[in-house]
Amino acid sequence: MPLALLLPVLLGGARDPILVTEVSQHEVDLQQGFTGTELLLFGAILTPEGARAAQDYDIVVTLKGPTQSVILREKQKMAGIWINAASIELRSAPSYYAIASTRPIADIVDDKTAAIYELGLKWLQLSPIGAIDPEEQARFAAGLVARNEANGLYREEEGGVKVNEQVLYQARIGLPSSVPIGTYTAETFAISKGRVVASASSTVEVRKQGMERAIAHFSDDYGLLYGLLAVAVSVAMGWLAGRLFARD
């Protein structure tokens, strides 16, 4: 048998695994009184034949919301007054981002791999517009991350993925009450010796329901009319409040 044909036979046992993934719910409805929820990302690590994986793999899961363009401004105090100073526009900042892993990311992959797959808040590809000094970009990015972490919109959880008997894994990802609407992407990565050997993704739809949904659709479809109505309602409420206080 030629060597070229013999090698695949000899290396047949070293084939990469496959991931079978699932999310506890693919639709999250934001109704009045919504206080947040928790998603369970789970699945199995299998051989191409569907058998139990024969080795340990690190598992990393991410949940990423729709990207958006944001403008960040830095304030400085001059003569006792806070004024806007430097600013930066980021073209692709995730509205939400969460990551959970079996171990610290730095112990699983090198910096290059982490950057390619955006594994961690440090490695988000924010796409600044224009020529930006790297140190200035890093400072603004750190500010964005800190703000969104404080609001529960960015989160990292080392050790947040649990793997049972080299096969089943699970991770719990929390969504705050202020979670933005849109299509979210849940990704799972199986990693061995610093290399991503398998990945899989699914989507989660976060949407408004009830009166909130109707108002959101109306504002999107009839922006000018919605703005005029909002102004009219504000004026009417102000007039009514004035009349009530005048009577008192």
Buried (B, 14 or more C-beta within 10 A) or exposed (E): EEEEEEEEEEEEEEEEBBBBBBBBEEEBBBEEEBEEBEBEBBBBBBBEEEEEBEEEBBBBBBBBBBBEEBEBEEEEEEEEEEEEEBEBBBEBBBBBBBBBBBBEBEEBBEEEBBBEBBBBBBBBEBEBEEEBEEEEBEBBBEBBBEEBBEEBBBBBBBEBBBBEEBBBBBBBBBBBEEBBBBEBBBBBBBBBEEEBBBBBEBEBEBBBBEEBBEEBEEBEEEEEEBEEEEEEEEEEEEEEEEEEEEEE
